[in-house]
């Protein structure tokens, strides 16, 4: 888990540890560690997550993410991320369905 400012500062060393084959960013805990509690959407937090993803992929280590929107999931899959949290995935897919149907899953099912 990369969830502290110190973990980002030492990310290259963490990614170089033999046996590390996946990392995950923790935006809520990271926001606390940089003095911005409850601000997981803050640009400083979001930029740190993107930086972690880029550096992990460059080292050949897969990041695991919990995207909260379809747009964010797409952005990260386009970067090469292949592992995402299933519970969050389902919420992201549901959010996408709502956007597509303007009425959610029930409207989608009624239209079939």
C-alpha positions in Angstrom: 0.0 0.0 0.0 1.3 3.4 -1.0 -0.7 5.5 1.4 1.9 7.8 3.1 3.9 10.7 1.8 7.0 8.8 2.9 6.0 5.9 0.7 5.8 8.1 -2.3 9.2 9.7 -1.4 10.7 6.2 -1.3 8.7 4.7 -4.1 11.6 3.7 -6.3 13.2 1.8 -3.4 9.8 0.1 -2.7 9.4 -0.9 -6.3 12.9 -2.4 -6.3 12.2 -4.8 -3.5 12.5 -8.3 -4.8 9.1 -10.1 -4.7 7.0 -6.9 -4.9 4.7 -7.6 -7.8 1.8 -5.2 -7.2 1.2 -1.9 -5.4 -2.0 0.0 -4.5 -2.5 3.6 -3.8 -4.5 4.7 -0.8 -5.9 8.2 -1.5 -7.7 8.7 1.8 -4.7 7.8 3.9 -2.3 9.7 1.6 -4.5 12.8 1.9 -4.1 12.6 5.7 -0.3 12.1 5.4 0.0 15.3 3.4 -2.2 17.4 5.7 -5.3 17.3 3.6 -7.6 14.8 5.4 -10.7 13.9 3.6 -9.5 15.3 0.3 -8.9 12.2 -1.8 -10.0 14.2 -4.8 -7.4 16.9 -4.2 -5.1 17.5 -7.2 -2.1 16.8 -5.0 -3.5 13.4 -4.1 -4.7 12.6 -7.6 -1.3 13.6 -9.1 0.5 11.4 -6.6 -1.7 8.4 -7.6 -0.9 9.0 -11.3 2.8 9.3 -10.5 2.7 6.0 -8.6 1.0 4.3 -11.5 3.5 5.6 -14.1 6.5 4.7 -12.0 5.2 1.2 -11.1 4.4 0.4 -14.7 7.8 1.7 -15.8 9.3 -0.8 -13.4 7.1 -3.6 -14.6 5.0 -3.8 -11.5 1.2 -3.7 -11.8 -0.7 -1.1 -9.8 -4.1 -2.0 -8.4 -6.6 0.8 -8.2 -10.1 1.6 -7.0 -11.5 4.0 -9.6 -14.6 5.8 -8.6 -15.8 6.8 -12.0 -16.0 5.2 -15.4 -13.8 8.1 -16.8 -11.1 7.4 -14.3 -11.2 3.7 -14.9 -10.8 4.3 -18.6 -7.9 6.7 -18.1 -6.0 4.1 -16.0 -6.7 1.2 -18.3 -5.4 3.4 -21.2 -2.2 3.8 -19.2 -1.9 0.0 -18.9 -3.5 -0.7 -15.5 -5.2 -4.1 -15.5 -6.1 -4.7 -11.8 -8.9 -2.8 -10.1 -11.0 -3.4 -7.0 -14.1 -5.5 -7.8 -16.5 -3.7 -5.4 -15.4 -0.4 -6.9 -15.7 -1.8 -10.4 -19.3 -2.7 -9.9 -20.1 0.8 -8.6 -18.2 2.3 -11.5 -20.2 0.2 -14.0 -23.4 1.1 -12.3 -22.5 4.8 -12.5 -21.8 4.4 -16.2 -25.2 2.7 -16.7 -27.0 5.6 -14.9 -25.2 8.0 -17.2 -26.2 6.0 -20.3 -29.9 5.6 -19.4 -30.6 8.8 -17.4 -32.6 6.6 -15.1 -30.4 3.8 -13.9 -30.5 0.1 -14.2 -34.3 -0.1 -13.9 -34.8 2.1 -16.9 -32.2 0.1 -18.8 -34.0 -3.2 -18.0 -37.4 -1.8 -18.9 -36.1 -0.7 -22.3 -34.9 -4.3 -23.2 
